[in-house]
Amino acid sequence: MRFPGIFATWPGAAHAGYAGDMPGRLARPGGDVVKSGDRDRREQALEQAREQAGKQAGKQAQALPRRRHGQDENMNWLKTLRTGNAPVTGAGTSGSSGTSDTAGAAAEAGPAFRPGPGLFPYYHRGLPEMTCFREIPVVPVTEAVNMVMRGGPAWPDWRGAAALRHNRSGQPVDRFPPALPDQQVPFDTPATWGGHCVAHFGHFIAEHGTRILQSRVAHGDKPMLFTLEPGRTAEDVPGFFWQILAWYGVSARQVRFVHQPLRVSELWAAPMAEQWAHVPTAEGYLDLLDANTAARGLRPRTRDVVYVTRAAMEATAEGHGAGEPYLNRALEQLGVTVIRPEAMPLEEQLAHYQGAKLLIFAEGSAMHGRQLLGRADQTVVVLNRRPGMRIGLAALQPRVSRMLYAEATRGTASVLWPNGNPWIVRAISIYDTEVLLGVFEALGIPLSQVWDEAAYLAARDTAIRTWIRIRFDPAQPIDHAASRRRVAEEFRALGLDHLVAELPQEG
């Protein structure tokens, strides 16, 4: 399938090329550590990192055809490694202690090695077995930057434990937590490390919850330890957390939130099965997901086409495509099933995802819900709202028959933070309707037959006016004067001159 605005990838040849790309280094944006309650500053730093990761993924994906030939001789560093069976004793760092026994990685071939600084294994088929740590400190989160928590297990060999730490794009991004030896309370029940419970659906699934399934499969009903974001309590835990754990077969009674420093007598830990960007998912993890889907008895809702909308974001001026409610109505006229995932239980979402032959996502966090499932013979399309982004590519591509990104956005308009950076996750996106209609035609959906351009433009302008009213509210933590100037320029560039006068006036 070839059409302007559609970027397609397939498992197999294209996937092998993507797996061969050197993991990108995700630079952590500068700035202060974000303390509890400082949501706006945390959001600002997080979106900068997310934007950078998405663009890196897009650049790597676009570079694939040029890198395929001759890649084998350049890929020796990425050959599959297998963890040796010899026990490893941690050297201890900054007050931490404890030892670990590391077992071999199942179903992997390659030279044995001792975990240590400089070795970053990436598994294609199997999964590394879990490591047992004895008498290890596990502490509450004290700092959070860009959804990276400082807390959890104080791994005894911090540098050597790179594979067990929080990784993004193949690189550890977390900091050693204070072990607080004088405050540790004994926890004498064998347990597993579940991860950090964060209040963001997409980030929890894509990175913080990727150890859960392997831990449950390997260690059944052992207690599972989680940390919380600074200042949060068990009462603040989002509902999706419990639904995701139930989907993985973990009962609420197993969950233990770390509210004080612990010294855990026996802690089993798995590396992250998936990362935020660039690192393809191992076949062994997809096997676990396939088995879990079967064990849960999920009944797919068989549909030819399912569109996962972000139209509800219009009312709160979150990032969305202007006029998307009109697009939804047009698709429904053509028999497309349009779902609003935020309005339905998790298992119902998954039933739609599993049963769709063609699954189209408006780019956003809902995409990560597909990561709770394994393989399916289906096509997944991401309708980008931020041009050039490739959110979820490394994780979703191995699960499906075909993965496509649709670039049908002419551009975005965004207000500015006080430091001058755009608040891109709250930007409003403007469709290029000629490309949009062509994309759907290429997918076998004759959208042009029901499309009324005048009705769409009216819906688009209504959405933009709502966005202006909310984003330029005096209480918003933005540089209002600079934002007015920037948005006016962007409106003119996007052919929205008639809306410039509706921006708040200076003074």
Secondary structure, DSSP 8 states (H G I E B T S, - for coil): ---TTEEEE-TTHHHHHHHHS---------S--B-TT-HHHHHHHHHHHHHHHHHHHHHHHHHHHHHSTTTGGG-GGGS--EE-SS-B-----TT---EEEE---TT--S-EE---TT-----SSS----EEEEEEEEEEEEEEETTEEEEEE--SSTTTTGGGS-EETTEE--------GGG-EEE-S-EEEEEEE-S-HHHIIIIITTTHHHHHHHHTTS-EEEEE-TT--GGG--HHHHHHHHHTT--GGGEEE--S-EEEEEEEE---SS-SSS----HHHHHHHHHHHHHHT-----EEEEEE--GGGGGGT-SEETTHHHHHHHHHHTT-EEE-GGGS-HHHHHHHHHHEEEEEEESSGGGGGGGGS--EEEEEEEE-SSTT--TTHHHHGGGEEEEEEE--EEEEE--B-TTS-B-GGG-EEEE-HHHHHHHHHHTT--GGGT--HHHHHHHHHHHHHHHHHHHT-TTSSS-HHHHHHHHHHHHHHTT-HHHHTTS----
